[in-house]
Amino acid sequence: MADARVEQLAGILVEHSLTVHEGSLIALSFDAEAAPLALACYRRLIQKGAEAIIHTNMPGFAYTYFKHATPEQLRRIPFIRTYEAKQIDGSISIGAQYNTRELSSIDPQKIALRSKVIKPISDIILKKDNWVLCEYPTHALAQEADLSLEEFEDFVYAACIRDWKREEAFQQKLKAILDRGKTMRIIGENTDLAFSIAGRKGILCCGHRNMPDGEVFLAPVENSAEGFIHFTYPAIFRGREVENVRLKFHKGKVIEASATKNEGFLKEMLATDPGASFLGECGIGTNFSITRHIKNILFDEKIGGTVHLALGMAYKQGGGKNESALHWDMIKDLRNGGKILVDGKVIQENGRFVI
């Protein structure tokens, strides 16, 4: 029997997350195991009179490409995908990982090089501001979360099927504080980091671009970060798990970086380009239906009571200027003794908002 929650989620993605009209051209990309959700989205798109371009990602193809591609192939611009990005009106991307470690043995420099080449395509799609990323529950993701598939399905749907209008009303209150603010300070275990947010605007995340969603983020002023931070959870990026990441900042730049696992990978990513060692984002999690870390950034960065920082690229909507092919989110849990202060006033303590 089909899970009714699949249809509910498809409705949110097509009716809430995206703007779809008759004649809209929508790119629908999905990993193979997400076919039930993708099909439900496709049906709704067709019913609304839209057209869809379908991309199905099969297990093993990314690994085969990165293992065998020559430097010339990695540098080759995918002209057809570039053309498509310019033509589409919006996009739905549904992840459903079959093997979360598929790229672990791939040279990270090859992945970084390809990221630089395809970044202009991502920029085109981002500027349209009509896209959504979603994650579909799979056995691989359930294993990463130390849950059964049934438990993980319950976790995913609880995080996604929410009253997003109510969430937006709360986020507006938080945004108003950030928009007026000049400085932000994060205090916690082995953490005391401050930076300027003057002139930057908070961006609401209430179900339009990520699913699940639930954060308000902004871009710190690029040269302002001072202090240090120890991230609570492993920073997972491109199949690599980096544990106990500690960063020290001066004049906005990472001047010291260490980790107890995969430190070399951390430092390689920081050297991706000049902007990779500066902050592109600070996000405050607001989804209290997500209560635990599951090694999946789409969920983990939204945990109510946490804050996350992204090294590298800044989204431009709120005034961010940092340019980089890297965008790597790392999470600090503040639910046990942590604080967030704006202009010296506590707005969150022990993971609970006081606004």
Residue, then its C-alpha position, 0 to 999 in steps of 0.5 A: m500500500a502506498d504511503a499517503r505521506v508521499e502524496q502529502l510531501a509531493g503536494i508541498l513541493v509542487e504547491h508550496s515550495l515552487t511557483v508553477h503555472e500552466g506552461s512552466l518548464i520544470a527540471l525534475s531530478f531524482d535518485a532512483e530510489a526516490a521514484p515514488l515521490a518523483l512520480a507523485c511530483y510529476r503527476r502534479l506538475i502535469q495536472k497543473g499544465a507544466e512541462a517537466i524535464i526528467h533526470t534520473n540518477m543511478p547508483g554508480f554513475a558518479y563514482t564511475y565518472f570521477k574515477h575515470a574522467t581525465p582532467e580535460q573531461l573534468r574541465r569540460i563545460p556541460f553545454i547542454r545542461t547550461y542551456e537547460a538551466k537558462q531555459i527552465d522556470g524552476s527545478i525539483s531535486i530529490g536525493a535518495q542515496y544508495n551509498t553515502r560513501e560512494l565517493s570516499s576514495i575519490d581524489p578530492q581535487k578532482i571533485a573540487l575541480r569539477s565543482k568550479v566548472i559547474k558552479p556557473i550552472s548552479d548560479i543560473i538556477l539559484k538566480k531564478d529563485n524557484w528551486v527546491l531540494c528534498e531528501y527521500p528516506t532510504h535504507a542507506l540514510a536510515q543506517e547513517a541515522d542509526l534508525s530502522l527504515e520505518e523509524f527514519e520514514d517517520f522522522v523524515y515526514a515529521a520534519c517535512i510535513r509541517d505548517w510552513k505558514r506558521e513557521e514563516a510567522f515565527q521566522q519573521k520575528l527572528k529576521a527582524i532582530l537580525d536585520r536590525g543587528k550590527t554584531m552576532r556572537i556565538i558562545g558555547e563549549n570551546t567556542d567564542l566567535a563574533f562577526s559583523i552582520a551590519g547591512r546584511k538581511g536574514i533569509l527565511c527558510c520555510g519550505h521554499r528551497n529545502m525540504p525539510d526546512g527550518e532556519v533563518f540565515l544571513a551572510p557575515v560581513e566577509n572580513s569581520a569574523e574573530g574568535f574560535i569555534h569547535f563544531t559539535y558534529p562531524a562535518i560531512f562533505r562529498g562522502r568524507e566525514v571530518e570529526n572534531v573540526r576546530l577553526k580559528f578566525h582573524k579578520g574573517k579568514v580561517i587562520e587555524a584549522s584542525a580535525t581528529k579525522n580527515e584533517g587533510f581533506l579539511k585543509e584541501m577544501l579550505a584551499t579550494d580558492p581564495g573565498a573558501s577560507f571565509l564565512g559565507e553563511c551563518g544559519i540558525g536552526t528553527n525546526f524543532s521536529i528535527t531533534r537529533h543529528i543524522k549525518n545529513i546536512l539537509f536535516d542537521e542544519k535545521i535542528g532547532g537549537t543549533v547554529h551552523l556556519a558555512l565556509g565559502m560561497a555566500y548566497k547573494q539575496g541578503g547582501g553576501k559577497n563571498e565567492s567560492a566554489l565551496h559551500w560547506d556547512m558545519i554545525k554547533d549544538l547550543r542546547n547545552g550551555g550555548k548562547i546566541l547574542v545580537d548586539g550583546k543581547v541574548i536571543q537564544e540560550n540553551g537552544r531556546f529562543v528568548i525573542 
